[in-house]
Structures are given as C-alpha cells and as structure tokens.
Amino acid sequence: MITVTGKTLSKSELRAGLSAVVAVTEAIREAGAQGIPAGTLYAILMGRGCSLEAYERLESIIVNTGLVRKSGSLLTWQGPEFNEVSA
C-alpha cells in the first residue's frame, strides 16, 4: 500500500492512475496545436466510468506538470516535441 495525498492506494490502483495520466497527456499531445476541449475529454472519460472529481484531479495533475496548459476550457500540449522513430 502506498499513501498519496492522504489516501492509501494499492500498487494496482497507483499503476492504473499513472496509466490514466499518461494516456490523457498523450491524447492531448496528439491533438496538436488545436488542443482538446476539457469538456470533450471529460465526456470521453465519463463514458469509461470516470467521475467529475477524478477528472478534475487528473486535469490538475497534468496541468501542474507544465506539460499541458489550460486556457479557458482548452487543453494544449506545452511539453517537448517528439519525433516518430521508424524501425
């Protein structure tokens, strides 16, 4: 068990949370310069069982990393650009 901000999580819960952060951040990065509206992102996640409270925590985490910026309701990638590597 791991305690994060006063809440005790199992390793599987922590892994699931980190996976969600990575997946959402990647979706915003792939949206490109036009970004993605926060409401659209929440609607997608809500359809997968995400509560508003969980979404708001997730959004706060990704914005606080500095990799994503929120301007009004638009989320845009601010992190480094990655080039596709072909094998």
C-alpha positions in Angstrom: 0.0 0.0 0.0 1.1 3.5 -0.8 -0.2 6.7 0.6 -0.7 9.6 -1.8 -2.1 12.9 -0.6 -3.6 11.2 2.5 -5.3 8.3 0.5 -3.9 4.8 0.7 -3.7 3.1 -2.7 -2.7 -0.4 -3.7 0.1 -0.8 -6.2 -2.5 -1.7 -8.9 -4.5 1.4 -8.1 -1.4 3.6 -8.4 -0.5 1.9 -11.7 -4.0 2.5 -13.0 -3.8 6.2 -12.1 -0.4 6.7 -13.6 -1.6 4.9 -16.8 -4.6 7.3 -17.0 -2.3 10.3 -16.6 0.0 9.1 -19.4 -2.9 8.2 -21.7 -4.7 11.5 -21.2 -1.5 13.5 -21.6 -0.6 11.6 -24.8 -4.1 12.3 -26.2 -3.6 16.0 -25.6 -0.2 15.9 -27.2 -1.6 14.1 -30.3 -4.4 16.7 -30.6 -1.7 19.1 -31.8 -1.8 22.8 -31.7 -5.6 22.9 -31.7 -5.7 21.1 -28.4 -8.7 19.4 -27.0 -11.6 21.0 -25.1 -11.7 19.9 -21.4 -15.4 19.1 -21.7 -14.8 16.7 -24.6 -12.0 15.0 -22.7 -14.2 14.6 -19.6 -17.1 13.2 -21.7 -14.8 10.6 -23.2 -13.5 9.6 -19.7 -17.0 9.8 -18.2 -18.1 7.1 -20.7 -15.4 4.9 -19.2 -16.5 5.4 -15.6 -14.5 8.5 -14.6 -16.3 10.7 -12.1 -16.1 14.5 -12.3 -14.0 14.6 -9.1 -11.5 12.1 -10.6 -11.4 14.0 -13.8 -10.7 17.3 -12.0 -7.8 15.7 -10.1 -6.4 14.2 -13.3 -6.6 17.6 -15.1 -4.9 19.3 -12.2 -2.1 16.8 -12.2 -1.4 17.1 -15.9 -1.6 20.9 -15.9 0.7 21.2 -12.9 3.4 19.1 -14.6 3.8 22.0 -17.0 3.4 19.6 -20.0 -0.2 20.7 -20.6 -1.7 24.2 -20.5 -5.3 25.1 -19.8 -6.5 28.3 -21.4 -10.2 28.8 -20.8 -11.5 25.2 -21.4 -8.9 24.3 -23.9 -6.1 21.9 -23.0 -2.9 22.1 -25.2 0.4 20.3 -25.2 3.3 22.5 -23.9 5.9 19.8 -23.5 8.7 18.9 -25.8 8.1 17.7 -29.3 8.7 14.1 -30.0 9.7 12.7 -33.4 8.4 9.4 -34.5 11.2 6.8 -34.7 11.0 4.4 -37.6 12.4 1.0 -37.1 
